[in-house]
C-alpha cells in the first residue's frame, strides 16, 4: 500500500547532491508534511538533513521504501538497474544528471541489450522527466524516454548558480575549503574535472602542463592559483592514488559530494566534454575545453554540438590551451553564452526548485 506522504530520493552517486538534493531542500524549506527517505550507498558520506530517513541501496528496506512511496525522484537509471517494481498509484520522476550536452548520452544510440532494456523500462516506468530546455526535450525524446511527458521546469541544482550574493559565495567557499582541508589565503581556484573515457586510462592532469597552466591563469586573470581536481564518479575510488604525485597546489576534490558547490567556488573551469561546464556558464566565469583524445572520443561516443556553436574553445595541445587562456575575451564569451542558451532553449533562471516542488505538491495531493 502506498504511503501518501512518502517521497524517496535516489542519486546515482548515493550522495546528497544533484537535482534530488535541491528538490529536497525546497520541500524542507516549505515545511511540507512529507516523509523524506534518502537512498544511501556504502560510501555515502553526507552530511544529510536530520529530517531524512535512510535506506541502503538494494537492501530489503530500499525495495520496501520504493514500493510504498507516493513519489520517487531519481537522477539516473538506478531504479531500472535494481529491478525495482512500480505500482500503479505511484509517480516516478526522472531529473537526470546531465545538462545541455556536450557528449551524447551513454548508450543512447546503441543496440547493446543492456541499453535496449533500459530504454524499455525508462519509457514505461517513468511518469515525468524534468527538462531545462528544448534541447533536452529533443535528446530525451530521441533516447530513453520517447513517450514520457517532459515538463520544462528547469534543473533545481542550477538555482545556486544564479545566486550572486557575496554571503553565499563566502559561506560556500568556507564550507568547501574546510572540507577539503585547504587553508584560505585568498587564492583563486581552477576546477579541472574531466569525464570518463573508456579508451583513455591516463591519470587526470597527466597530459597537462600544470606549471604553464598555473602561470597562464595568473598572467591573464591575476592572483595565485590552485587546482581542484575532480575525477569522474566512476574513477573517484582510485583518485587518491592517481593524484598522489601532483604538486601541493593541486587538491583532490573527487570525494566532495556536491559538484554545484564546487562550481560556485571555482574561478574558472576546464573539462574535456563533461556537461557540468554547461551548468557552469550560468556563473559567467571563464571555462575551457581540453582533450588529447578528441577524435577517438568523437568516434566512440559522439557530440551533440559543433564546438564552434558553444561558448567554449577546444584545445588538443597544451600550447593551444595556454593560448586560449591568454586570448580569453569576457565580452565575446558572454555573447556566446547568451547565444548558446538561446539556441538550446534553456529556461534555467534560479527558480527551478520552486516550480518542481509545485509539481510535486500537485502529485502528492492527487
N, C-alpha and C positions, 0 to 999 in steps of 0.2 A: 504494500500500500504506500502511495506517495505521501510524503510529509509536505504539506502545503507551504511550510515556512522554510524549507531547506534549500540552500544553494551550495553547490560543490564547485570548487575551483581546481583546475589542473593545468600545470605548465609542463612542457617537455623537460625543462631544467629541474623541476622539483623544488625550485627556489621561489621566494617571494619577489616576483619580478614580472615584467612584460604586461600585456594588457589586463590579464586577470588581477594583478596586484592593484592597478589603478581603478579598476571597476570596484573591487572590494573596498578600497579606501573611500570611494564615493558613497557606497552603501553604508559604511560606518559613519561617515560624516553626516548622513541624513538620519542616522539612528533608526534605521528601518528594523522592524521586528522579525528578522530572519536569523536562522541558524546557519552560520557560515563554516563550512568544512574545507580545509586545505589538504590536498593530497601531497604528501612528502615522499621523498626517496631517501635511500640510506645516507646520502651525502648532504642532505639539506641542512643548511646552517642558519637560515633566518637572518636577523630576528623577525618574528611574526607578531602581529597584534594579539593581545591577550584575549580578545573576544573569539578567536578562532577555536574550532575543534580540529583534530588532526587524525588522519588515517595514513597508513603506509601503502604506497603503490603496490597493486597486485595482491594485497592481503584480503582476507575474508571481509574485514571491515571496509575496505575500499569498495569491493563489489556491492556490499550492502548499502553503503552510503550513496553510491551512484544510483542504485536501483530505487532508492527512496526519495531522492532529491526531486523537487519540482523543476529546478533549473540547474543544468550542468554547463559550466563555462570552461573551454579549453583553448589552447593556442597551437595545437599540432594534431597529430593523429593518435594521441595516447589512448583514447577510448577505443578506437578501432584496433589498434595494435594489441590491446589487452583482452579483446573479445568481450568487452562489457556489453550487457544486454539493455536495450532501450525499451521503456514502457510507453504505451500509447498516450498517457496523460502527462508525460514529461516533455521538457524543452531542452534540446542540446544546442548550445550556441558555440560557434567557432569564431575566434578572433584572429587567428593566425599570428605568426611572429615576425613576418617579413613586412616589406613595405612596397615602394614603387619600383622594384627591380633591384639590382641590375641583372643578376643571374636568373636564369629560368628555374622554376620550381623543380626540385629533385624528383625525377621520375615522371614529370608531368606529361611528357610526350612519349614515354617508353611503353613497350609491350611486356615488360617483365611481369610475371604473375603476381608478385607482391603488390606492385603499383596498380594493376588491374583490380585486385581485391580491395585496396584502399579506396580507389575511385568509386567502386560499387557501394562500399559501406558508407563513405563520406556523403555520397549523394542521396542515399536512402535514409540515413540516421540523423543527419544534421537538419535542424529546423530553420536556422538562420546562420549565415556567415556575414559578419560585420565587415564593411569595407570603408576605405577612406578616400576613394577616388573612382572615376570612371575607368581608369586604367586597371585597378584591382578587380573591379566588377568583371571586366573582359577576361582577365587572367583566370579568375576563379571559375568563370563560366566555361572556359576552354580547357580546364584541367580536372579538378576533383569534384566540383560542385555545380555541374551544369544546370540542374533543375532546382537548386536551393535558393530561396529568397535571399536577397542581398541588400539589407537596409544600409544605406550610406550614412553612417553615424560618426565615422572617424575612428582613429586609434587612441584609446584612452591613455596609452603610455606616452603619447607625444604631448599631452597637455602641459607637462612640466617644462617642455622646451619653449613654450610661449610665455613662461613666467620670467620676466626680465628684471625682477626686483633684486636689489643688491643683497637684501636679507636672505632670500632663497639661495643665491649664489654662495654667500658666506657660510650658511648652515650646511649646505651640501659639500662644500669644499672641506670643511672641518670633519664632517662625517666620513667622507671618502678617505682623506689623508690619515685620519686616526685609525681607521680600519686597516688600511694598507701599511701602517707603521712608517709613514713618511713625515718628516719634520717640515713644517710650513715656513719657508724662508722667503715667500713672495715669488717663488719660481713659477714659470709657465710650464704647461704640460701638453705634450703631444700624445694623443691616443693612437696607437698603432694596433689595428685589430683586423687581421686577415680572415677570410672564410676558410672552410675546409676544402681541400683539393685532393681527391683520391690519387691523382697521378703526380703529386708533388709532396714528398715526405720531408722536405727540408725544414730545419728549425726556424721558427719565426725570427725575423730580422737578420737571418744568416746571409741573405743576399744584399743587405742594405749597408751603405757606407754610413754607419751610425754617427761617427765623428763629424763627417761632412754634413750630414743632415742636421745635426745639432747646430753647427756653425751657420748653415744657411738660414735656419729658422731665426737665430739670434740676429743675423745681418738684416733679414727682411722685416721681422716683427719686433725686434728688441727683446731684452730680458735674458735671463738664464733659463735654459730649457732642460726638462727631464722628460722621460718617456714612460708612459703607461702601456705595457704590452698585454693585450688580451687575446689569448688564443681562442680558436673556435671551441664551442661547447664540447665537441667530440674529442678534443685534444687536451682539455684542461687538467685531467688527472696526471698527465706526464709533463705538465708545463713547468713545474719547479725544476725538474731535471733538464728540460730543454733549454731553459733560460738562465741556468746557473752561471754560465760563463760570460754573461753580458756585463757591461760597465755598471758601476754603482748608481749611476743616474738613470738606469733602466729598472723598472719595477713591474713585477708580475701582478697584473690586475685580473687574471683569469678566474679567480675564485670570488671576485666581488659580484654579488648576486644581481645587481640592477644596472644594466647597461645604460639606461637613460640617465641615471645619476652621474655616470662617468662622462656622458656627453655634455652635461651641464658644466662639469669641472674642466673638461679639456678645452684648451685654447685653440687647438687645431687638430685635424684628424687625417689619418692615412689608412686606406684599406686597399685590397685588390679589387674585389667585386661584392663585398658583403653589403646587404641592403641597409644596415644601420646608417650608412652615410646619407641615405635618402631621408632618414629621420633628422640627422644632424643639420641638414641645410636649414631647418626651421630656426636654428640659432643664429644663422648668418655668419658663423665663424668659418675660417678657411678650411678647405678639405681637398685632398688629393688622392689620386689612384696610382698604385704602383704594382706591377706584376712582371715577373720574369718568365711566366708560362701562359701568356695571353692567348697565343694561337692554340696551344694544347687544350686550354680550358674552353675556348670557343667551340672546339670540335667535341669535347667531352660533354659539355653542359649547355652552352649557348647563352645568349644575352637577349634581353627584351628591347634594349635601346642601342642605337648608334651613340657612341660616347660623345660625338660632336653635338648631339641634341641634349646633353646633360650639362650641369654646371661644372663638371669635373674634367681636369686634364689627366690623361693617362700617360704614365711613363713606363717604359720597359727596361730602362737602364738607370743607374744612379745619376749619370750625367743629366739625363732628361728630367729626373725628379728634382734635382737641385736647381735646374734651370726653371722649371715650372714654379718652384717656390720663389725664386728670385724675381720672376716676371709676374707674380700674382697681382691681379688688379681687382680690388674690392668692388669698385663700381661695376665692372663688367660681370663679375661673379654674382652680384646682387641681381643684375638684369637677367642673367641666365637662370638663376634660381626661380625668379618670377615666371619666366617663360616655360621652364620645365614643369613647375607646379600647375600652370595653366594647361599645358599640353596633356598632363596626366589627369586633369580634372580633380585635383586634390581639394578636400574640404576641411582638413585639419585646421583648427583655429584656437585650440586651448579649451574648448568646451565639450570635447567628445565624451568624457566620462559621464557628464551630466545627461547628455542625450541617451547614452546607452542604458544608464540606470533608470531613466524614464521608461524605456522599453521593457526593462526587467520588471519594473513595478507593474506594468500592464500584464505581463505574462504571469506573474505571481498571483495577480488578482483574478485571472481568467479561470 
